């Protein structure tokens, strides 16, 4: 959830980073059939924190990434 309106480019970047920390895509073979699988890597709070730290390190200003919070699990 965002607490205030933010630009599209910064949001797109933050969400890509967030999901890259949150989920891990892989493939699993069951009975000779290969299927894509998704596994959790981090909690949503930890994933958002890492994404925000990457945004800081890349020089993005806080008004682009600081409005986002995690609600729920």
Secondary structure, 3 states (H helix, E strand, C coil): CECCCCCHHHHHHHHHHHHHHHEEEEEEEECCEEEEEEEECCCHHHHHHHHHHHHHHCCCCHHHHCCECCCCC
